[in-house]
Amino acid sequence: MGVSPRSTAALWLLLAISSWAGNALVARALAGSVPPMAMSFWRWAGAFLILIPLMALPLWRQRALLRQAGWRLVVLALLGISAFNSILYHAAVSTTAINITLVNTSLPIAVFALSGWLLSEWPTRRNLLGTGLAMLGLLWLISAGSWQRLAALEFNQGDLLMLLAVLDWGLYSVLLKRWATHLQGFSPWLLLAALVLIGTPPLLPLYLWEWQSVGGFALTTANLGGIAYTAVFASLLAYYGWNQGVRVLGAGTAAVFNYLMPVITAVLAVLLLSEQLTSAHAIGGGLILFGLWWGQRR
């Protein structure tokens, strides 16, 4: 028996979230050595140099299709490529990883609200209960089982930037679903190539302005390796997987998969950084997985 399209889309979403979990570790490691706009620009410039030569001929052959999609492609590229990562990397400068994860929990709520407004698709009671269980598990994971620790968290300008990034990504995901009929002729790689082609150039003047203001970064193995990871995994594979998941499962379901990111990050930290796995990881991760499975199953 073959794998169903929904199962395949779920696996693509899992790959996307796993790639972004690795990106969180890379961003944490390079936070003090690579400025935000340099990270954003070279991430997408690397993806551009890999993808566009492979897709140049299909893009040329489908130029009529690109013109037909027109301004919708521009909006999606500016939201998903140009703006989101730039805002996120600036947020990471002035806030903690815990706060970023906390603010990120608002993504399903933002997507549910935007889906209702733009798509007239409101979540079911099962969706809401499953999302609530996943959020409870995430809060347990972040607080290590101590609600006093959660109450002691403080929020700052970086958290407001992260909230803006969440709204940006939620709008990108919902519009991707809303304009599915206008993008129907695009293969998944053609769509990603078009978004990268449109969304990367606006980053260049912002990067040059930052370079003039604060300077560049050292061309070390760690810095170049981290940027290469973000270009291949956090950009090309992750965006392809996310776009596929949104296309098949919808923006709301894809957003709930976001709760898996801290679980995968914790597993990667144990495997790669020799961190300890605690009971809070087990309880929080279990609640997230159960809420995700129960809330989204038919």
BELZIQUI-V506525 format. One record per residue. N is the residue number from 1. PHI is phi in whole degrees, 0 to 359 (none if undefined). PSI is psi in degrees with one decimal (none if undefined). NEAR is the number of other C-alpha atoms within 10 Angstrom. Layout:
n: {N;N}
phi: {PHI;PHI}
psi: {PSI;PSI}
near: {NEAR;NEAR}
//
This chain:
n: {1;2;3;4;5;6;7;8;9;10;11;12;13;14;15;16;17;18;19;20;21;22;23;24;25;26;27;28;29;30;31;32;33;34;35;36;37;38;39;40;41;42;43;44;45;46;47;48;49;50;51;52;53;54;55;56;57;58;59;60;61;62;63;64;65;66;67;68;69;70;71;72;73;74;75;76;77;78;79;80;81;82;83;84;85;86;87;88;89;90;91;92;93;94;95;96;97;98;99;100;101;102;103;104;105;106;107;108;109;110;111;112;113;114;115;116;117;118;119;120;121;122;123;124;125;126;127;128;129;130;131;132;133;134;135;136;137;138;139;140;141;142;143;144;145;146;147;148;149;150;151;152;153;154;155;156;157;158;159;160;161;162;163;164;165;166;167;168;169;170;171;172;173;174;175;176;177;178;179;180;181;182;183;184;185;186;187;188;189;190;191;192;193;194;195;196;197;198;199;200;201;202;203;204;205;206;207;208;209;210;211;212;213;214;215;216;217;218;219;220;221;222;223;224;225;226;227;228;229;230;231;232;233;234;235;236;237;238;239;240;241;242;243;244;245;246;247;248;249;250;251;252;253;254;255;256;257;258;259;260;261;262;263;264;265;266;267;268;269;270;271;272;273;274;275;276;277;278;279;280;281;282;283;284;285;286;287;288;289;290;291;292;293;294;295;296;297;298}
phi: {none;284;280;289;301;293;294;298;297;296;294;296;296;297;296;298;295;297;295;288;296;297;297;297;293;294;299;296;289;258;303;270;241;238;298;302;288;296;297;292;294;289;300;279;296;296;298;300;293;279;276;297;302;284;251;300;294;300;298;293;294;258;298;294;294;297;296;294;290;50;296;296;297;297;299;297;293;294;289;274;259;287;274;303;292;297;295;298;293;291;296;294;290;241;215;266;297;297;294;300;294;297;298;295;294;279;301;300;296;298;292;300;293;293;295;295;286;265;244;57;245;262;293;280;298;295;302;293;293;296;296;298;296;296;294;299;296;293;296;295;294;292;275;57;80;243;290;297;295;293;292;277;294;244;245;221;299;298;291;294;296;294;297;296;296;296;296;300;292;298;293;302;294;290;294;300;283;296;263;302;293;286;253;297;280;276;287;305;287;294;298;297;298;296;294;294;299;276;275;283;306;297;284;299;298;293;294;296;296;296;298;292;276;239;92;261;216;287;273;271;299;295;296;293;296;296;294;298;298;295;291;274;272;286;254;293;292;293;293;300;296;294;299;294;296;295;297;269;262;98;293;297;295;299;297;294;300;301;293;284;300;295;295;293;299;297;296;296;295;293;285;260;248;59;282;269;271;251;295;296;296;293;292;297;296;297;296;298;296;293;297;295;294;291;288;253;287;274}
psi: {131.8;166.0;132.0;156.6;-35.5;-40.5;-40.7;-43.2;-38.7;-38.6;-38.2;-40.2;-39.7;-40.5;-41.5;-47.9;-39.0;-41.4;-40.0;-28.7;-43.4;-34.6;-34.9;-39.9;-40.6;-45.0;-39.4;-40.5;-31.7;5.3;-36.6;-4.7;-21.8;117.1;158.6;-50.1;-29.3;-42.3;-45.0;-45.9;-50.3;-26.8;-50.0;-27.3;-39.7;-44.1;-39.0;-47.2;-27.2;-45.9;-44.3;-43.2;-33.5;-28.8;5.9;-46.1;-47.3;-37.4;-41.6;-42.3;-30.7;25.0;-30.8;-38.0;-39.3;-43.7;-36.1;-41.0;-33.8;-123.6;-23.0;-40.7;-39.9;-45.4;-47.2;-40.6;-42.2;-39.3;-51.2;-31.3;-56.8;-50.5;-47.7;-55.3;-34.2;-44.0;-43.7;-45.1;-33.4;-36.7;-37.7;-20.6;-34.7;16.7;173.3;162.9;-35.5;-44.9;-38.3;-43.4;-39.1;-49.5;-33.5;-20.6;-15.3;-4.5;-49.9;-36.4;-45.2;-41.6;-41.7;-44.0;-44.9;-35.9;-39.8;-38.8;-46.3;-26.6;-7.2;34.3;102.0;145.5;149.9;170.7;-38.1;-40.7;-46.2;-41.9;-42.2;-41.3;-39.6;-41.9;-41.7;-40.3;-39.8;-43.0;-38.1;-42.6;-37.3;-40.3;-45.0;-39.4;-3.4;34.7;7.3;108.6;-23.8;-39.3;-37.1;-41.2;-24.1;-5.9;141.7;147.4;146.6;-164.4;-36.5;-33.8;-36.1;-38.2;-39.2;-37.6;-39.3;-38.9;-39.6;-44.1;-40.0;-48.5;-36.8;-42.2;-40.9;-46.2;-42.2;-41.3;-33.0;-38.2;-39.7;-37.2;21.5;-37.6;-34.4;-20.4;13.5;-31.5;-6.8;131.7;159.1;-42.8;-32.3;-41.8;-46.7;-41.7;-41.7;-41.6;-42.2;-41.0;-38.7;-38.0;-19.3;-46.5;-38.1;-17.8;-23.9;-51.6;-34.2;-39.3;-42.7;-38.1;-43.5;-40.8;-39.4;-31.3;-47.7;-4.6;-178.8;-142.7;158.6;140.8;64.9;165.3;-40.5;-46.5;-47.5;-38.7;-40.5;-42.5;-38.9;-39.7;-46.1;-33.4;-42.2;-53.1;-53.3;-16.6;-69.2;-59.1;-41.6;-44.8;-38.9;-47.4;-41.6;-45.1;-39.7;-42.3;-43.4;-40.1;-40.9;-45.0;-18.6;158.3;-36.4;-47.7;-42.5;-40.0;-37.4;-29.9;-20.8;-25.4;-17.2;-15.8;-48.0;-30.7;-47.8;-37.8;-41.5;-41.8;-43.7;-36.8;-37.0;-43.7;-39.4;-30.2;4.2;31.1;160.7;138.1;125.0;174.0;-29.6;-37.7;-42.9;-46.2;-48.9;-44.9;-38.9;-42.9;-40.9;-48.5;-42.1;-43.7;-39.1;-46.4;-48.8;-39.1;-25.2;-10.1;150.6;none}
near: {3;4;7;9;13;13;13;15;21;22;16;22;27;22;20;27;26;23;25;23;24;21;21;18;18;18;21;14;14;16;16;11;15;21;20;23;24;22;25;29;26;20;23;28;20;19;26;22;13;15;20;18;10;13;15;15;11;14;19;11;10;15;12;11;16;20;11;13;18;12;11;16;22;16;16;22;23;20;23;23;27;23;19;21;23;20;21;21;22;18;24;21;15;13;19;18;15;14;19;21;19;19;18;19;21;19;24;24;18;21;28;25;19;22;24;15;12;13;14;11;15;16;18;11;10;15;21;18;17;24;29;17;21;30;23;16;27;28;21;22;25;22;20;17;17;13;12;9;11;17;9;9;12;10;14;12;11;21;23;15;21;25;23;18;25;24;21;20;23;27;22;22;27;27;20;22;22;17;14;14;11;16;19;13;14;18;11;16;18;19;19;23;25;21;22;25;22;18;23;22;15;15;21;17;12;16;21;15;12;16;15;10;9;9;13;16;15;11;10;10;9;14;18;15;13;21;27;18;19;28;26;18;20;26;26;24;20;23;24;21;24;24;24;23;28;23;20;17;18;20;28;27;23;27;26;26;24;25;26;19;22;23;23;19;20;20;18;17;17;13;12;10;11;10;12;12;13;11;12;19;23;15;16;25;23;18;22;30;19;16;25;25;16;17;22;21;9;6}
//
